[in-house]
Amino acid sequence: MIKNYIKTAWRNLLRSKGFAFTNMLGLTIGITCTIFILLWVRDELNYDKFQVNYDNTYVVIANRDFNNRIFTDYNMVLPLASALEKTSPQIKHAVVTTQGYDLTMRHGDRILQKNGMTVSEHFFDMFSWRFLQGSAVTAIQDPSAIVLTQSAATAIFGKQNPINQSLRIVEENRDLKVTAVVADPPGNSSFQFDFIRPFNYNDEYTKRMMNNWSGSSWRVYVQTVVGADIKQVDKTINTLKKTHDPGDQISTYFSFPMSKWRLYSEFKDGKNVGGMIEYVKLFSIIAVIILLIACVNFMNLSTARSEKRSKELGIRKTLGSGKMQLVLQFFSESTILVLLAFLLSIGFVFLLLPAFNTLVAKELSLEMNQPYFWLGSLVIILFTGLLAGSYPALYLSAFNPIKVLKGVFLPGKAAALPRHILVVGQFVISILLISATIIVYQQIQYVKNRNMGYKANNLLMVTGTEDTEKNFRVIKDELLASRLVESVTRSSSPITQVWWKSGALIGTGNRQT
């Protein structure tokens, strides 16, 4: 029976090639857009889930109350991590890291600038990175060690084996030894780095800061034991901090789970108010709307040609076909069309995926060897096929065969009303989406072309080093004397970034720094 439905549906589609092509084109565009959006949504929802300790890892955050204005802040004191490990039995590991910073690295005649972090000893116990060379156990035991990502190692050393090779750090005028190479962090990782290096606790500055409980410039992460009481952990953090720094009466510390780092990272007045999750929800809705528009388009085209199918249906009903058989016949036709459109969509996705990745700055891919891909494909095909074929199937199967065969069948206003509603709804939704796209595009163009307070053309930035700092005046005079440079200046951070800030209010006024 099912084989007969499919065979008949295929013959009907071949007889109406123009109708089939138009419908398939609309469905293909709709499904392709939906797949792209769902790939982006899936990537956002899977942020950091490759981490083995995903469910038990937290970052320590502080709510700081300045005259009843609460600011949420990630900056912590350097000794907090080691003190937490020693104090709380509910904390398995505590790690302190710097924020990301740039280093200029030299090997032979290659000089490259890379970005990374300095971390404490249990970093590779807490966070999961795939080691290509070297061992997580010994990678950062030596203060003069450095771990590189695969892309950084290739850029600096080429085809040479980087392990145990020396790397000159220009800013510090010292050599570091490469002890390990890890795979590049996935695109949906909260940590993005080219290198990892350990703290040097013999360094005078680090020694001094390890006894400083008031200077907050680092980030602290904790990995709890299974079943830990997070409220108790937070209480331990607050007690420990205020015991060593009684003057800190404005801060309340709490643990923020890894599961919320990406999607729920925004705080207002000390309360979590969401973040990227709003965009995930918005684009998920848009994906459904696009698919609905494609289905409505199919319904409209199918019902518009109802008169051409009416005699066929009248004869089939006269010969004994039941309403359910006709409904299944129409669902078979719509599902076959959707299946063909889906296969075409997969081809378009593969073709356009590099351009889409460039647009959204991600590394998305169709993982066709994964069960979720086939399950998701089946859901999209069945959902779209049943939805697109629902109205035509119910509408056409309800024709009165006697009136149809006598040639007196007319749809009438009541029968045409649903189709009019679908057409109007389709255009309204399309106009709204197009208008929203135009508005967003205009806003982006405004941001790109607004007056930034400086002229970006011909403006060059060179990262400073110890040598450039000492010889800045000489370098400036030489550049100006060349008449190739109009002016030279220096700053503590790039013009597009702020490397130091404070939410604290200055004095008694409302001024902020």
Buried (B, 14 or more C-beta within 10 A) or exposed (E): EEEEBBEBBBEBBEEBEEBBEBBBBBBBBBBBBBBBBBBBBBBBBEBBEBBEBBEBBBBBBBBBBEEEEBBBBBBBBBBBBBBBBEBBEBBBBBBBBBEEEEBBBBBEEEEEEBEBBBBBBBBBBBBBBEBBBBEBEEBBEBBBBBBBBBEBBBBBBEEEEBBEBEBBBBBEEEBBBBBBBBEBBBBBBBBBBBBBBBBBEEEEEBEEBBEBBEEBEBBBBBBBEEEBEBEEBBBBBBEBBBEBBEEBEBBBBBBBBBBBBBBBBBBEEBEBEBBBBEBBEEBBEBBBBBBBBBBBBBBBBBBEEBEEBBBBBBEBBEEEBEEEBBBBBBBBBBBBBBBBBBEBBBEBBEEEBEEBBEEEEBEBEBEEEEEEEEEBBEEBBBBBBBBBBBBBBBBBBEBBBEEBBEEEBEBEEEBEEBBEEBBEEBEEBBEEBEEEEEEEEEEEEEEEEEEEEEEEEEEEEEEBBEEBEEEBEEBBEEBEEEEEEEEBEEEEEEEEEEEEEBEEBEEEEEEEE
